[in-house]
């Protein structure tokens, strides 16, 4: 049995995590002064009128491109400052710095935000219509790893990012195989980009890494498959995506009103993507991400269709299970998942999704 531990990956880890230190900066005096101004209680009804001059800083490049392509952005009753910020660590850092109001991530970063002292709330939730057929991640295997099935993970070096959903995927796979962190070597490596994991795998610095099941995994297998690289289905569910905000944003009446509109526009964009896969592949994955037509179409197909639930009960239960799992894995105190969900927003995205023809507003199939 190999003793568990967290290994540094030299320059790879350094390049992935340099900006994280900025997140430790304390809020400035302006934020403290704002706290004494008129604020909207978190249990008060959402304002229905957006006052003039409201701006939201939003880190959601996908929705941004839908709105710009369709022209819907012109109809927003508030201004948007778009930020090319994605991934839990970067979004949490931007929240700390006061540079972002809204972020789109998987379900683990909001949990991690609570543990680092940043109160946040989820205001929208989405899943995949068929999560078993369209998983978000698979375990990419290094050509040098000699891993043919999940049963071979014991003793292997596995990329691990505890503040991201990739960390939960790893923990759930280990749990399903009757393994613990003591049975493997967890290599702490934030997934700021797919290249971080791909480079570590190809260099033999790690044996296993959770890679998104889109173009990055396809290219990895095309390039290193002849040398023995492979991918394994995790067998765990990983399709929980959320829109979340700092509580301070929700306490601003103008921004709260703008967020009420935003979650509905966001849901309408999800429905549009469902209905226009070929156009979306061309507009975003080819035009913006620079993928080939083949890789763009592959990516859209790999992502599957989105559903937006009207009832968050199951989402809260799933989040509670994630809190329990990651609390034990990271030695943090568990907490009640309800504190993460602002249920004033619960039905708004689902109703907008249904009205836009996105499909029945029901939870993804279990």
N, C-alpha and C positions, 0 to 999 in steps of 0.2 A: 504493500500500500504506500502510495506516495503522499507525504504530508502536504496538506493544502496550504496555500500561501498566495500572496499577491506579488507578482514580479513586475519590475520596470522593464519597459521595452525601449530604453535609450531615447534616441531622437524621435522615434515614432510617438511615444507617449508625450514627450516634451512638446512636439508640434501640435498634438491634439489638445493639450491642456493648458497652454500658456495663458489663454484669456480667462481661465476659470478664476485666477487670483483676483481679477477685478470685481468678482461677485461678492467679495468679502467687505467691500467698502460700505460704510454705514451711510444711511440716508442723510442728506444734507439738512441744514436748518430750514430751507424752504419747505421740505416735506413735513417737518415738524410743525411749522406754522400753519400749513394747510389743514392739518388735522384738527385745528381749533375752529376752522371756518364751518359754515353750514354744510353738513354732510347728510346723505341719504342713509337712513338705517338699513341694515341688510335684510330686515324683515318687512320693510315698507313696500307697498305696491310699486312696480316699475313705472316711471313716468312715461307717458305716451306721446309727448311732444318734445322734439329735439330743439333746443334753443339755438339761436345763431352763434356761429363761431366755434362750435365743437369740433375737435379733431381727435381721431383715434389713431394711435400708432399700432399697426397690425403686421404681424409676422406670419403671413399665409400666402406664399407665392402662387400656390395652385388656384385659390379663389381669386386672387388678383388677376391672373391671366384670363380666367373665365369672364370676369366683369369687364375687363378691357376689350376682350374679343367680342362680347355680345353688346357692348355699349351700355350695360346696366350701371356701370360706375357713375354715369352722368345723373342717375336718378337718386343717388344717395343724399339724404338730407344733412349730411355732415362731411367734413373733409377727412381724407385718409392720408396718413403718412406711412407709405409702405416700407417694410424693413425686410431685407433678405436674411432673415433669421429663422432657422429651423433647428430641430433637435432640442431635447430637454435641457442639457447643460447650457446651451447658448441662450435659450429663451429665459431660463431662470436667472442667468447673469444679467440679461437685459431688463428683466423685472426689477432686480436689485438696483440697477443703475438708473431706474426711472425712464428708460429709453423705449419701453414697449408697454402697450395696454393689453394686447391680445396675442395669444400664441396658439398654434395648432400642433399638438403632439400626441403620442400614445398615452396610455393611462398611468404610467409609472412616474414621469416627471412631476405631476401635481403632488404625489405622495412624498417624493423627495423634497419638494419645495417646503412642505410642512415641517419636515425634519430639519431643514436648515433655517427655520425661523421665518419663512415667508408665507403669510396667509394667502391662499388662493382659492378660487372657486371655479368649478366647471359650469359652463353655460350652454354647451351643446355636446352631443354625443352621436357617434356613428359607428356602424359595424359593417362587416361584409355579408352579403346575402347568402353566400355559401362558404363559410370559413374553412371547412375541411378541404374543399376542392381548391380553394384559393388562399393558402396560408400566406402570411406576411413575411415570414422568415423560414429558411431552412438552415441546417447546419452544414456549412462548407468545410470540407476536410482537406487538409494539406496533403500533397502528393507523398510526403514522407511519413505520414501519420500511422498507416496500417490500421485504419478504422473502417470496417465494413458494415457495421450496424451500431445502433445506439448502445448495445450491450458491450461494445469495445471502448467506451469512454473512460472507464476506470484507468487512472494513472496518466491521463492525457492533459495537456496544457490547453485550456479553453479561454478564449477572449471573453472578458466580463466587464460590463459597465453597469454598476449597481443603480445609477440614477436614471437609467433608460430601460425601455421595454426589452431590449436585448438581454439585459441582466435577468429579468423575470423569465424570459424564454429559457435561458440556461438553467436557472434554478428549477423550473418546472420539469424540464427534461431529466435532470438529475433525480428529482423526486420520483418521477414515473419509473425510472430504472432502479429504484432502491438505493441510490447513491447519495452522498452528501458532499459538501465542500472538502471534507477530509479525504475523500477518495480520488480527488483530482487536484490539479494545480490551476487555480483561477488567476488569470493574467489580467489585471485591471487595466483596461484600455478603452477610453471613451470612443464611441463610434461617431466621430464628427463627420466622417465621410466613409463611403464603402472602400475607398482606396486604403484607408488605415488598416482594415482587416485583411484585405487582399494582399497588401504588401507583406504583412506579418506572416500570413499563411504561406505565400510563395517563397519567403526567405527561410521558412522552417522555424521561425521564432515561436509560433504557436501551432497546435495541431488541429484545432477546431475553432470555428467562429460562426455566430449567427449572421447570415447575410440576407438582405432583402431579396425576395423572389422575383426580381425584375431584371433589368438589363445588366446590372452589376454581377449577379450570379450567373447569368447566361454567358457573359464575357469571361468570367473566371473559369467556367467549365470549358469553354471553347479554347482558352489559352493554355490551361494547365491540365485539362482532362487527359490528353495523351500521355502525360507524365504520371497519372494516377490520381489526380484530384477528383473529388466526387461531392455530391450533396445528399444529405439524408433528411427526410421529412421528420419534423420534430414530434408530430403527434399531439401537440398542445395547441390550444387556441390563443391567438395573438392579434386579434383584429380590432381591439378597442382603441378608437381614436377620439380625441376630445378637443374642444376649444376651451381654453381656460384663461383666467384673468386674475390679477392681484385684487384683493379685497378693496384696496384703496381706490381702484378704478371704479368699482361698483358703488362706492360711497359718494362719488361725484355725480350729482343728479343729471347733468347734461350728458356725461359719458354713459351712464346707465340707460338713458333713453336711446342713445345711439346704439348701444349694444343690443337693445331690444329689436331694433331694425336689422342690425348686422347679422344676428343668428338666423333671421329669416332669409336674408339675401344669401348667406352661406349655404343654407339648405337648398335654396333654389339652384345654386351653382352645382351642388352635388347631383341634383336631379338632371341638370343639363349634361353633365359628364356621363351619367348613365345612358342618356338618350343619344349622345353623339360620340361614340368611341372612336370612329375613324377620324372625324374632324378634330377631336381632342388630341389624338396621337400626332396629327400633323401640326396643330397649332402650338402645343406645349412641348411635347417630347422631341419633335423634330425642330420646330422653330426656335424654342427657347433653350432646351437642354442639349441640343446638338446631336441627338441620336440619329442613326440611319432609319429610313422608313421601316425596315424590318424590325429593328430593335424597338422603335417607338410603338409599333403595333404589338409586339411581344409584351412590352411593359403594360400597356393598357389591358391586354387580355389576362396577364398575370395578376393584376390588381382586382379583377372581378367587379361586381356591382355593389354599390353602397346601399345600405338601408339606414333610416333614421328612426329610432324608437320614440314612441309617444309617451311611454311609461318607463321611467328610469329605475324601477324597482330591481330588475335583474341586473342592470348596470351597477347599481350600488352594491348588490351582493357580490358581484364579480370583483369590484374594487376592494371590498372588505377582505376577500380571500387574497387578493394581491398584497394588501397591507400586512396581513398576517404572515404571508410567505416572506416578503422582503424585510419585515421587521426582524424576523428570526435570522435571516441571512446576513443582515447588516448591523445587527445588535442595536436597533432603535426601538423605541416604545411604540406599540401599536396604538391606533386611535380609531374612533368611530368614523366610518367612511361617509356618513351623512354630512359631515362638516365640509366635505369637498364639493358638494353639489348645491348649486343655487336653483332650487326647484321653481322659482318664479319664471324661469325660462323654459321649463320642461316641455310644454306642448307646442311652443312657438316654432321651433325648427321643423318638427314632424308635420305640423299642419301645412307649413309652407312647402315642404318637400312633397307632400301628397297633392297639394293644389297645383304644383308644377309638373305633375305627372311622373314623379320619381318612383312611384310604387306605393304599396300599402305601408303606412307608417307603423311597422311592427318590428320587434327585435329580431336580429339575425337568427337564423336557424341554429339550434344547439346540437 
